[in-house]
Amino acid sequence: MYVREAHPIDGWRMESNDRVGVAVAQPKSGSQRTEVATKCHDLLEMNMPVLVDGIDDRVGRAYSGMPDRLYVVDREGKVVFKSGRGPFRFTPGEMEQSLIMLLLDQGTGPKDAPADVPEPRRGTRP
């Protein structure tokens, strides 16, 4: 879920973003936010859809999404995993375990994944 820009050039700007050429102003409309999210999705070559929070930041506030947070939500909409605030309190291994347990509980697994989704490589972190 793409929420409010954490480090826009017209807000709390980060030197690390400047060094790698990330220069994004805080979107002022839903269409601007969608445009930024689409550019990010394409630049990172993501293989999953990205949802975009409304300009009212309703989802970001409801899920305490700032600055970053990882969630796993089951098919019924129940939160089954919530990480600490990122980027320093992420626990990718715990999130991976939560995903595995969720898939096992649903009777699915990697063999049931869609063909266009690559298998995770062992020993790598998301």
MARDRENFI-711712 format. One record per atom (N, C-alpha, C, O, CB): x, y, z; residue number from 1; residue in one letter; atom name. Coordinates in Angstrom, 3 decimals. Glycine has a CB too. Layout:
<nodes>
X,Y,Z,NUM,A,CA
...
</nodes>
This chain:
<nodes>
0.859,-1.161,0.000,1,M,N
0.000,0.000,0.000,1,M,CA
0.908,1.227,0.000,1,M,C
1.738,1.410,0.891,1,M,O
-0.979,-0.004,1.229,1,M,CB
0.730,2.051,-1.010,2,Y,N
1.488,3.300,-1.052,2,Y,CA
0.680,4.344,-0.297,2,Y,C
-0.464,4.634,-0.646,2,Y,O
1.780,3.758,-2.533,2,Y,CB
1.290,4.904,0.744,3,V,N
0.640,5.914,1.572,3,V,CA
1.370,7.250,1.407,3,V,C
2.194,7.405,0.506,3,V,O
0.618,5.475,3.067,3,V,CB
1.073,8.180,2.252,4,R,N
1.692,9.506,2.224,4,R,CA
3.207,9.386,2.066,4,R,C
3.836,8.540,2.700,4,R,O
1.349,10.292,3.508,4,R,CB
3.784,10.227,1.225,5,E,N
5.230,10.210,0.973,5,E,CA
5.969,10.559,2.263,5,E,C
5.720,11.605,2.863,5,E,O
5.613,11.208,-0.170,5,E,CB
6.874,9.684,2.685,6,A,N
7.581,9.868,3.952,6,A,CA
8.639,10.962,3.894,6,A,C
8.836,11.688,4.868,6,A,O
8.224,8.575,4.366,6,A,CB
9.320,11.085,2.759,7,H,N
10.437,12.034,2.660,7,H,CA
10.359,12.851,1.374,7,H,C
11.216,12.731,0.499,7,H,O
11.778,11.289,2.725,7,H,CB
9.323,13.682,1.268,8,P,N
9.189,14.490,0.051,8,P,CA
10.191,15.637,0.030,8,P,C
10.710,16.043,1.070,8,P,O
7.768,15.041,-0.069,8,P,CB
10.453,16.149,-1.159,9,I,N
11.395,17.273,-1.275,9,I,CA
10.825,18.545,-0.646,9,I,C
11.578,19.463,-0.319,9,I,O
11.740,17.530,-2.751,9,I,CB
9.504,18.607,-0.475,10,D,N
8.881,19.769,0.157,10,D,CA
8.487,19.475,1.604,10,D,C
7.574,20.097,2.146,10,D,O
7.652,20.207,-0.640,10,D,CB
9.189,18.517,2.226,11,G,N
8.913,18.145,3.616,11,G,CA
10.192,17.687,4.281,11,G,C
11.221,18.356,4.191,11,G,O
7.837,17.039,3.697,11,G,CB
10.130,16.546,4.950,12,W,N
11.298,15.995,5.640,12,W,CA
12.182,15.281,4.626,12,W,C
12.117,14.062,4.469,12,W,O
10.872,15.023,6.783,12,W,CB
12.995,16.055,3.951,13,R,N
13.852,15.563,2.874,13,R,CA
15.028,14.786,3.446,13,R,C
15.560,15.134,4.500,13,R,O
14.354,16.728,2.004,13,R,CB
15.430,13.730,2.742,14,M,N
16.537,12.888,3.203,14,M,CA
17.713,12.978,2.240,14,M,C
17.540,12.891,1.024,14,M,O
16.081,11.424,3.352,14,M,CB
18.905,13.151,2.792,15,E,N
20.124,13.168,1.973,15,E,CA
20.290,11.876,1.205,15,E,C
20.734,11.886,0.057,15,E,O
21.349,13.409,2.843,15,E,CB
19.936,10.759,1.829,16,S,N
20.095,9.459,1.158,16,S,CA
19.238,9.397,-0.100,16,S,C
19.653,8.799,-1.092,16,S,O
19.721,8.302,2.111,16,S,CB
18.052,10.001,-0.083,17,N,N
17.230,10.045,-1.292,17,N,CA
17.892,10.916,-2.352,17,N,C
17.915,10.567,-3.532,17,N,O
15.818,10.573,-0.972,17,N,CB
18.429,12.048,-1.920,18,D,N
19.103,12.947,-2.863,18,D,CA
20.262,12.237,-3.563,18,D,C
20.462,12.410,-4.766,18,D,O
19.617,14.203,-2.134,18,D,CB
21.025,11.439,-2.810,19,R,N
22.192,10.753,-3.380,19,R,CA
21.811,9.770,-4.480,19,R,C
22.583,9.559,-5.415,19,R,O
22.947,10.021,-2.290,19,R,CB
20.620,9.162,-4.378,20,V,N
20.213,8.174,-5.383,20,V,CA
19.200,8.735,-6.376,20,V,C
18.656,7.993,-7.195,20,V,O
19.630,6.953,-4.700,20,V,CB
18.947,10.027,-6.307,21,G,N
18.085,10.671,-7.294,21,G,CA
16.599,10.546,-7.054,21,G,C
15.806,10.715,-7.980,21,G,O
18.380,10.129,-8.606,21,G,CB
16.203,10.250,-5.818,22,V,N
14.780,10.187,-5.493,22,V,CA
14.344,11.581,-5.052,22,V,C
14.732,12.055,-3.984,22,V,O
14.487,9.114,-4.374,22,V,CB
13.545,12.222,-5.876,23,A,N
13.082,13.585,-5.592,23,A,CA
11.587,13.648,-5.898,23,A,C
11.181,13.829,-7.046,23,A,O
13.882,14.656,-6.435,23,A,CB
10.782,13.496,-4.857,24,V,N
9.335,13.451,-5.013,24,V,CA
8.703,14.498,-4.109,24,V,C
8.974,14.538,-2.909,24,V,O
8.782,12.039,-4.690,24,V,CB
7.865,15.341,-4.687,25,A,N
7.090,16.284,-3.880,25,A,CA
5.893,15.539,-3.293,25,A,C
5.438,14.540,-3.850,25,A,O
6.624,17.521,-4.734,25,A,CB
5.387,16.036,-2.162,26,Q,N
4.211,15.422,-1.553,26,Q,CA
3.020,15.564,-2.501,26,Q,C
2.622,16.687,-2.810,26,Q,O
3.897,16.069,-0.171,26,Q,CB
2.444,14.462,-2.969,27,P,N
1.287,14.553,-3.859,27,P,CA
0.149,15.343,-3.216,27,P,C
-0.110,15.217,-2.020,27,P,O
0.801,13.153,-4.240,27,P,CB
-0.518,16.151,-4.018,28,K,N
-1.619,16.988,-3.533,28,K,CA
-2.980,16.445,-3.957,28,K,C
-4.011,16.973,-3.541,28,K,O
-1.455,18.414,-4.040,28,K,CB
-2.995,15.403,-4.777,29,S,N
-4.254,14.816,-5.240,29,S,CA
-4.080,13.304,-5.350,29,S,C
-2.966,12.780,-5.364,29,S,O
-4.694,15.427,-6.612,29,S,CB
-5.205,12.635,-5.428,30,G,N
-5.163,11.186,-5.593,30,G,CA
-4.470,10.768,-6.872,30,G,C
-3.744,9.773,-6.889,30,G,O
-6.554,10.625,-5.571,30,G,CB
-4.685,11.517,-7.944,31,S,N
-4.046,11.158,-9.218,31,S,CA
-2.534,11.359,-9.148,31,S,C
-1.783,10.571,-9.725,31,S,O
-4.634,11.993,-10.371,31,S,CB
-2.079,12.390,-8.457,32,Q,N
-0.635,12.583,-8.293,32,Q,CA
-0.037,11.458,-7.462,32,Q,C
1.050,10.967,-7.768,32,Q,O
-0.340,13.944,-7.636,32,Q,CB
-0.746,11.046,-6.404,33,R,N
-0.249,9.957,-5.561,33,R,CA
-0.167,8.665,-6.368,33,R,C
0.801,7.915,-6.241,33,R,O
-1.159,9.763,-4.324,33,R,CB
-1.167,8.403,-7.189,34,T,N
-1.160,7.211,-8.040,34,T,CA
0.000,7.260,-9.028,34,T,C
0.638,6.241,-9.289,34,T,O
-2.493,7.079,-8.794,34,T,CB
0.273,8.439,-9.576,35,E,N
1.390,8.593,-10.517,35,E,CA
2.722,8.265,-9.836,35,E,C
3.547,7.558,-10.413,35,E,O
1.423,10.030,-11.087,35,E,CB
2.939,8.764,-8.628,36,V,N
4.183,8.487,-7.897,36,V,CA
4.289,6.994,-7.585,36,V,C
5.353,6.399,-7.752,36,V,O
4.246,9.318,-6.584,36,V,CB
3.194,6.391,-7.134,37,A,N
3.195,4.963,-6.812,37,A,CA
3.500,4.123,-8.051,37,A,C
4.229,3.135,-7.970,37,A,O
1.842,4.549,-6.212,37,A,CB
2.943,4.516,-9.195,38,T,N
3.177,3.791,-10.448,38,T,CA
4.643,3.884,-10.853,38,T,C
5.230,2.887,-11.275,38,T,O
2.277,4.345,-11.572,38,T,CB
5.240,5.064,-10.732,39,K,N
6.668,5.220,-11.054,39,K,CA
7.527,4.352,-10.142,39,K,C
8.473,3.709,-10.599,39,K,O
7.095,6.699,-10.930,39,K,CB
7.201,4.333,-8.863,40,C,N
7.939,3.512,-7.904,40,C,CA
7.802,2.033,-8.270,40,C,C
8.793,1.304,-8.296,40,C,O
7.430,3.765,-6.459,40,C,CB
6.602,1.603,-8.547,41,H,N
6.336,0.214,-8.925,41,H,CA
7.169,-0.189,-10.141,41,H,C
7.779,-1.257,-10.166,41,H,O
4.840,0.014,-9.218,41,H,CB
7.182,0.682,-11.142,42,D,N
7.911,0.382,-12.375,42,D,CA
9.419,0.414,-12.156,42,D,C
10.134,-0.453,-12.659,42,D,O
7.524,1.371,-13.471,42,D,CB
9.911,1.404,-11.411,43,L,N
11.348,1.529,-11.146,43,L,CA
11.883,0.322,-10.386,43,L,C
12.978,-0.165,-10.669,43,L,O
11.633,2.806,-10.356,43,L,CB
11.105,-0.156,-9.422,44,L,N
11.539,-1.299,-8.617,44,L,CA
11.233,-2.640,-9.275,44,L,C
11.552,-3.695,-8.726,44,L,O
10.882,-1.246,-7.263,44,L,CB
10.607,-2.595,-10.468,45,E,N
10.257,-3.804,-11.206,45,E,CA
9.510,-4.792,-10.315,45,E,C
9.841,-5.977,-10.270,45,E,O
11.515,-4.461,-11.783,45,E,CB
8.509,-4.296,-9.613,46,M,N
7.725,-5.127,-8.702,46,M,CA
6.845,-6.090,-9.491,46,M,C
6.338,-5.752,-10.561,46,M,O
6.862,-4.250,-7.773,46,M,CB
6.673,-7.286,-8.952,47,N,N
5.855,-8.286,-9.632,47,N,CA
4.537,-8.529,-8.906,47,N,C
3.937,-9.598,-9.022,47,N,O
6.623,-9.592,-9.758,47,N,CB
4.098,-7.525,-8.160,48,M,N
2.799,-7.609,-7.486,48,M,CA
2.132,-6.246,-7.582,48,M,C
2.808,-5.231,-7.750,48,M,O
2.953,-8.058,-5.987,48,M,CB
0.819,-6.221,-7.478,49,P,N
0.136,-4.931,-7.577,49,P,CA
0.420,-4.055,-6.367,49,P,C
0.732,-4.554,-5.286,49,P,O
-1.365,-5.138,-7.725,49,P,CB
0.311,-2.760,-6.554,50,V,N
0.455,-1.798,-5.470,50,V,CA
-0.871,-1.074,-5.328,50,V,C
-1.418,-0.558,-6.302,50,V,O
1.632,-0.793,-5.735,50,V,CB
-1.378,-1.042,-4.117,51,L,N
-2.590,-0.293,-3.830,51,L,CA
-2.178,1.098,-3.368,51,L,C
-1.105,1.272,-2.789,51,L,O
-3.469,-1.015,-2.755,51,L,CB
-3.023,2.083,-3.620,52,V,N
-2.688,3.466,-3.291,52,V,CA
-3.729,4.013,-2.323,52,V,C
-4.927,3.995,-2.604,52,V,O
-2.610,4.344,-4.573,52,V,CB
-3.255,4.497,-1.181,53,D,N
-4.136,5.115,-0.186,53,D,CA
-4.720,6.392,-0.765,53,D,C
-4.084,7.055,-1.584,53,D,O
-3.371,5.412,1.138,53,D,CB
-5.917,6.735,-0.346,54,G,N
-6.528,7.985,-0.779,54,G,CA
-5.786,9.183,-0.219,54,G,C
-5.026,9.055,0.741,54,G,O
-7.988,8.036,-0.360,54,G,CB
-5.998,10.317,-0.802,55,I,N
-5.300,11.530,-0.375,55,I,CA
-5.678,11.905,1.061,55,I,C
-4.986,12.704,1.691,55,I,O
-5.621,12.694,-1.329,55,I,CB
-6.769,11.335,1.582,56,D,N
-7.171,11.581,2.972,56,D,CA
-6.357,10.742,3.965,56,D,C
-6.509,10.908,5.176,56,D,O
-8.661,11.281,3.145,56,D,CB
-5.496,9.846,3.472,57,D,N
-4.601,9.011,4.290,57,D,CA
-5.348,8.097,5.265,57,D,C
-4.820,7.761,6.326,57,D,O
-3.650,9.896,5.068,57,D,CB
-6.551,7.702,4.917,58,R,N
-7.376,6.882,5.805,58,R,CA
-6.715,5.545,6.138,58,R,C
-6.700,5.137,7.299,58,R,O
-8.736,6.637,5.170,58,R,CB
-6.177,4.873,5.148,59,V,N
-5.561,3.559,5.384,59,V,CA
-4.256,3.710,6.159,59,V,C
-3.998,2.948,7.090,59,V,O
-5.303,2.828,4.045,59,V,CB
-3.437,4.680,5.786,60,G,N
-2.178,4.912,6.487,60,G,CA
-2.383,5.171,7.972,60,G,C
-1.636,4.666,8.809,60,G,O
-1.446,6.076,5.864,60,G,CB
-3.398,5.959,8.290,61,R,N
-3.684,6.237,9.704,61,R,CA
-4.235,5.000,10.410,61,R,C
-3.846,4.707,11.541,61,R,O
-4.684,7.399,9.830,61,R,CB
-5.123,4.284,9.760,62,A,N
-5.742,3.103,10.377,62,A,CA
-4.719,2.016,10.692,62,A,C
-4.842,1.317,11.698,62,A,O
-6.821,2.538,9.460,62,A,CB
-3.716,1.875,9.839,63,Y,N
-2.722,0.813,10.015,63,Y,CA
-1.374,1.316,10.525,63,Y,C
-0.400,0.563,10.529,63,Y,O
-2.520,0.095,8.713,63,Y,CB
-1.300,2.566,10.950,64,S,N
-0.039,3.143,11.444,64,S,CA
1.080,2.887,10.447,64,S,C
2.135,2.359,10.802,64,S,O
0.335,2.555,12.827,64,S,CB
0.842,3.263,9.204,65,G,N
1.762,2.940,8.124,65,G,CA
2.999,3.802,8.024,65,G,C
3.896,3.477,7.246,65,G,O
1.055,3.015,6.870,65,G,CB
3.092,4.891,8.777,66,M,N
4.252,5.768,8.647,66,M,CA
5.297,5.410,9.672,66,M,C
4.918,5.160,10.816,66,M,O
3.849,7.232,8.793,66,M,CB
6.568,5.364,9.370,67,P,N
7.071,5.544,8.026,67,P,CA
6.924,4.296,7.175,67,P,C
6.690,4.403,5.971,67,P,O
8.503,5.957,8.073,67,P,CB
7.054,3.113,7.767,68,D,N
6.903,1.842,7.051,68,D,CA
6.343,0.827,8.028,68,D,C
6.580,0.899,9.234,68,D,O
8.266,1.350,6.441,68,D,CB
5.612,-0.101,7.492,69,R,N
5.135,-1.215,8.315,69,R,CA
4.760,-2.348,7.376,69,R,C
4.239,-2.115,6.285,69,R,O
3.915,-0.794,9.220,69,R,CB
5.027,-3.575,7.804,70,L,N
4.701,-4.758,7.017,70,L,CA
3.521,-5.471,7.657,70,L,C
3.485,-5.670,8.871,70,L,O
5.922,-5.707,6.904,70,L,CB
2.557,-5.853,6.827,71,Y,N
1.379,-6.595,7.286,71,Y,CA
1.169,-7.802,6.392,71,Y,C
1.540,-7.798,5.218,71,Y,O
0.115,-5.695,7.293,71,Y,CB
0.565,-8.839,6.968,72,V,N
0.020,-9.948,6.200,72,V,CA
-1.453,-10.000,6.574,72,V,C
-1.806,-10.069,7.751,72,V,O
0.773,-11.328,6.498,72,V,CB
-2.307,-9.965,5.556,73,V,N
-3.748,-9.979,5.750,73,V,CA
-4.297,-11.215,5.041,73,V,C
-3.980,-11.462,3.878,73,V,O
-4.416,-8.662,5.209,73,V,CB
-5.122,-11.989,5.747,74,D,N
-5.663,-13.201,5.128,74,D,CA
-6.821,-12.864,4.190,74,D,C
-7.209,-11.704,4.056,74,D,O
-6.128,-14.192,6.207,74,D,CB
-7.355,-13.875,3.556,75,R,N
-8.409,-13.675,2.556,75,R,CA
-9.694,-13.101,3.146,75,R,C
-10.498,-12.509,2.425,75,R,O
-8.716,-14.983,1.871,75,R,CB
-9.889,-13.269,4.434,76,E,N
-11.084,-12.730,5.087,76,E,CA
-10.855,-11.303,5.588,76,E,C
-11.759,-10.689,6.154,76,E,O
-11.503,-13.633,6.253,76,E,CB
-9.651,-10.779,5.382,77,G,N
-9.349,-9.417,5.810,77,G,CA
-8.802,-9.314,7.221,77,G,C
-8.670,-8.208,7.746,77,G,O
-10.567,-8.588,5.705,77,G,CB
-8.482,-10.428,7.844,78,K,N
-7.932,-10.429,9.201,78,K,CA
-6.418,-10.242,9.142,78,K,C
-5.729,-10.912,8.373,78,K,O
-8.290,-11.748,9.942,78,K,CB
-5.910,-9.327,9.959,79,V,N
-4.461,-9.120,10.046,79,V,CA
-3.875,-10.297,10.805,79,V,C
-4.218,-10.535,11.963,79,V,O
-4.106,-7.755,10.751,79,V,CB
-2.974,-11.044,10.135,80,V,N
-2.339,-12.195,10.772,80,V,CA
-0.881,-11.932,11.119,80,V,C
-0.253,-12.734,11.811,80,V,O
-2.437,-13.404,9.870,80,V,CB
-0.342,-10.821,10.646,81,F,N
1.017,-10.416,11.011,81,F,CA
1.132,-8.906,10.897,81,F,C
0.644,-8.305,9.940,81,F,O
2.074,-11.118,10.111,81,F,CB
1.779,-8.300,11.879,82,K,N
2.050,-6.859,11.874,82,K,CA
3.472,-6.666,12.367,82,K,C
3.801,-7.053,13.488,82,K,O
1.020,-6.064,12.768,82,K,CB
4.316,-6.071,11.537,83,S,N
5.700,-5.841,11.934,83,S,CA
5.794,-4.616,12.840,83,S,C
4.828,-3.874,13.023,83,S,O
6.599,-5.665,10.694,83,S,CB
6.973,-4.433,13.392,84,G,N
7.260,-3.186,14.076,84,G,CA
7.420,-2.081,13.042,84,G,C
7.468,-2.351,11.842,84,G,O
8.529,-3.311,14.956,84,G,CB
7.500,-0.854,13.498,85,R,N
7.680,0.268,12.565,85,R,CA
9.020,0.138,11.863,85,R,C
10.047,-0.154,12.476,85,R,O
7.589,1.632,13.304,85,R,CB
8.974,0.362,10.565,86,G,N
10.183,0.269,9.768,86,G,CA
10.868,1.598,9.663,86,G,C
10.355,2.622,10.117,86,G,O
9.877,-0.258,8.397,86,G,CB
12.000,1.573,9.078,87,P,N
12.634,0.394,8.497,87,P,CA
13.475,-0.404,9.480,87,P,C
13.999,-1.454,9.109,87,P,O
13.486,0.802,7.353,87,P,CB
13.626,0.053,10.721,88,F,N
14.567,-0.591,11.633,88,F,CA
13.964,-1.703,12.480,88,F,C
14.705,-2.481,13.081,88,F,O
15.154,0.429,12.530,88,F,CB
12.656,-1.797,12.543,89,R,N
12.020,-2.843,13.354,89,R,CA
11.281,-3.873,12.503,89,R,C
10.386,-4.568,12.983,89,R,O
11.053,-2.217,14.343,89,R,CB
11.672,-3.957,11.232,90,F,N
11.110,-5.004,10.384,90,F,CA
11.684,-6.343,10.806,90,F,C
12.835,-6.437,11.233,90,F,O
11.400,-4.730,8.887,90,F,CB
10.871,-7.367,10.682,91,T,N
11.321,-8.732,10.963,91,T,CA
10.914,-9.611,9.788,91,T,C
9.942,-10.361,9.875,91,T,O
10.719,-9.275,12.312,91,T,CB
11.668,-9.516,8.675,92,P,N
11.298,-10.275,7.468,92,P,CA
11.162,-11.770,7.713,92,P,C
10.295,-12.411,7.120,92,P,O
12.321,-10.045,6.387,92,P,CB
11.996,-12.338,8.570,93,G,N
11.899,-13.770,8.849,93,G,CA
10.583,-14.130,9.514,93,G,C
9.987,-15.160,9.201,93,G,O
13.052,-14.213,9.726,93,G,CB
10.126,-13.283,10.434,94,E,N
8.840,-13.527,11.087,94,E,CA
7.695,-13.351,10.093,94,E,C
6.714,-14.093,10.133,94,E,O
8.655,-12.579,12.290,94,E,CB
7.822,-12.371,9.204,95,M,N
6.793,-12.174,8.193,95,M,CA
6.744,-13.387,7.253,95,M,C
5.665,-13.870,6.908,95,M,O
7.058,-10.871,7.394,95,M,CB
7.905,-13.866,6.850,96,E,N
7.957,-15.042,5.987,96,E,CA
7.302,-16.240,6.677,96,E,C
6.543,-16.980,6.052,96,E,O
9.416,-15.372,5.608,96,E,CB
7.595,-16.428,7.960,97,Q,N
6.996,-17.536,8.710,97,Q,CA
5.482,-17.387,8.767,97,Q,C
4.756,-18.372,8.638,97,Q,O
7.577,-17.604,10.135,97,Q,CB
5.005,-16.165,8.958,98,S,N
3.574,-15.898,8.984,98,S,CA
2.928,-16.248,7.645,98,S,C
1.846,-16.836,7.612,98,S,O
3.315,-14.431,9.330,98,S,CB
3.581,-15.892,6.551,99,L,N
3.067,-16.228,5.220,99,L,CA
3.020,-17.734,5.008,99,L,C
2.040,-18.262,4.483,99,L,O
3.927,-15.577,4.136,99,L,CB
4.069,-18.416,5.413,100,I,N
4.117,-19.875,5.270,100,I,CA
2.993,-20.524,6.073,100,I,C
2.292,-21.402,5.572,100,I,O
5.489,-20.424,5.729,100,I,CB
2.824,-20.086,7.324,101,M,N
1.777,-20.661,8.168,101,M,CA
0.392,-20.379,7.583,101,M,C
-0.484,-21.244,7.611,101,M,O
1.874,-20.102,9.600,101,M,CB
0.198,-19.181,7.060,102,L,N
-1.077,-18.840,6.447,102,L,CA
-1.354,-19.735,5.241,102,L,C
-2.467,-20.238,5.085,102,L,O
-1.092,-17.365,6.031,102,L,CB
-0.363,-19.935,4.399,103,L,N
-0.530,-20.801,3.235,103,L,CA
-0.811,-22.242,3.640,103,L,C
-1.656,-22.909,3.042,103,L,O
0.709,-20.743,2.354,103,L,CB
-0.102,-22.718,4.653,104,L,N
-0.342,-24.081,5.129,104,L,CA
-1.743,-24.221,5.716,104,L,C
-2.418,-25.225,5.483,104,L,O
0.706,-24.473,6.177,104,L,CB
-2.183,-23.217,6.475,105,D,N
-3.538,-23.251,7.049,105,D,CA
-4.604,-23.269,5.964,105,D,C
-5.677,-23.845,6.146,105,D,O
-3.757,-22.045,7.969,105,D,CB
-4.304,-22.634,4.829,106,Q,N
-5.261,-22.577,3.727,106,Q,CA
-5.133,-23.774,2.798,106,Q,C
-5.886,-23.908,1.834,106,Q,O
-5.074,-21.298,2.939,106,Q,CB
-4.170,-24.643,3.096,107,G,N
-3.980,-25.817,2.252,107,G,CA
-3.311,-25.506,0.938,107,G,C
-3.424,-26.275,-0.016,107,G,O
-5.286,-26.467,1.990,107,G,CB
-2.611,-24.384,0.874,108,T,N
-1.879,-24.014,-0.336,108,T,CA
-0.406,-23.911,0.001,108,T,C
-0.026,-23.934,1.172,108,T,O
-2.405,-22.678,-0.931,108,T,CB
0.407,-23.799,-1.004,109,G,N
1.838,-23.674,-0.803,109,G,CA
2.488,-23.192,-2.065,109,G,C
1.793,-22.833,-3.016,109,G,O
2.448,-24.992,-0.361,109,G,CB
3.823,-23.171,-2.107,110,P,N
4.536,-22.682,-3.288,110,P,CA
4.138,-23.384,-4.574,110,P,C
4.138,-22.768,-5.640,110,P,O
6.007,-22.833,-3.086,110,P,CB
3.796,-24.668,-4.489,111,K,N
3.412,-25.387,-5.716,111,K,CA
2.118,-24.832,-6.304,111,K,C
1.848,-25.016,-7.491,111,K,O
3.250,-26.889,-5.428,111,K,CB
1.303,-24.144,-5.467,112,D,N
0.038,-23.591,-5.918,112,D,CA
0.135,-22.130,-6.349,112,D,C
-0.865,-21.531,-6.746,112,D,O
-0.977,-23.724,-4.833,112,D,CB
1.325,-21.561,-6.272,113,A,N
1.499,-20.147,-6.624,113,A,CA
1.289,-19.954,-8.127,113,A,C
1.580,-20.858,-8.910,113,A,O
2.909,-19.644,-6.203,113,A,CB
0.792,-18.795,-8.534,114,P,N
0.638,-18.527,-9.971,114,P,CA
1.977,-18.653,-10.683,114,P,C
3.028,-18.376,-10.105,114,P,O
0.042,-17.121,-10.205,114,P,CB
1.929,-19.074,-11.947,115,A,N
3.150,-19.336,-12.715,115,A,CA
4.018,-18.099,-12.890,115,A,C
5.236,-18.226,-13.011,115,A,O
2.794,-19.891,-14.070,115,A,CB
3.426,-16.896,-12.909,116,D,N
4.218,-15.695,-13.165,116,D,CA
4.855,-15.113,-11.910,116,D,C
5.508,-14.073,-11.986,116,D,O
3.358,-14.652,-13.811,116,D,CB
4.681,-15.763,-10.747,117,V,N
5.302,-15.294,-9.513,117,V,CA
6.529,-16.149,-9.248,117,V,C
6.402,-17.364,-9.098,117,V,O
4.304,-15.351,-8.311,117,V,CB
7.717,-15.548,-9.185,118,P,N
8.926,-16.345,-8.980,118,P,CA
8.973,-16.952,-7.586,118,P,C
8.495,-16.346,-6.627,118,P,O
10.162,-15.493,-9.211,118,P,CB
9.540,-18.130,-7.472,119,E,N
9.752,-18.775,-6.189,119,E,CA
10.779,-17.965,-5.400,119,E,C
11.722,-17.447,-5.998,119,E,O
10.220,-20.251,-6.373,119,E,CB
10.632,-17.835,-4.077,120,P,N
11.648,-17.128,-3.293,120,P,CA
12.943,-17.914,-3.282,120,P,C
12.938,-19.145,-3.274,120,P,O
11.161,-16.886,-1.855,120,P,CB
14.050,-17.193,-3.281,121,R,N
15.357,-17.836,-3.204,121,R,CA
15.743,-17.994,-1.748,121,R,C
15.606,-17.042,-0.979,121,R,O
16.430,-17.025,-3.972,121,R,CB
16.206,-19.128,-1.352,122,R,N
16.614,-19.375,0.022,122,R,CA
17.799,-18.494,0.367,122,R,C
18.682,-18.257,-0.457,122,R,O
16.961,-20.858,0.235,122,R,CB
17.800,-18.013,1.606,123,G,N
18.928,-17.230,2.083,123,G,CA
18.860,-15.754,1.693,123,G,C
19.784,-15.002,2.002,123,G,O
20.195,-17.820,1.564,123,G,CB
17.801,-15.323,1.029,124,T,N
17.684,-13.909,0.677,124,T,CA
16.626,-13.272,1.553,124,T,C
15.731,-13.944,2.067,124,T,O
17.338,-13.727,-0.826,124,T,CB
16.739,-11.987,1.712,125,R,N
15.766,-11.251,2.511,125,R,CA
14.936,-10.408,1.564,125,R,C
15.457,-9.890,0.577,125,R,O
16.462,-10.364,3.598,125,R,CB
13.631,-10.262,1.854,126,P,N
12.774,-9.434,0.999,126,P,CA
13.164,-7.974,1.065,126,P,C
12.545,-7.139,0.406,126,P,O
11.317,-9.592,1.396,126,P,CB
</nodes>
